């Protein structure tokens, strides 16, 4: 059961939605932290935030 869950979690982490055409695509693991062009409309899709970056607190108190 755990391997199945791990594969699903990895795929969900690599899924991106284009801000222009709102279509989803899965990127390669090597492109996880890089902006990539959309396969449908060629607009740039920004790199997704990693799990650690979402709840990071900065020294001045902002998030």
ABEGO torsion letter per residue (X at the ends): XAAAAAAAAAAAAABBBBAAAGBBBBBBAAAAABBBBBAAAGBBBBBBBBAAAAABBBAAGBX
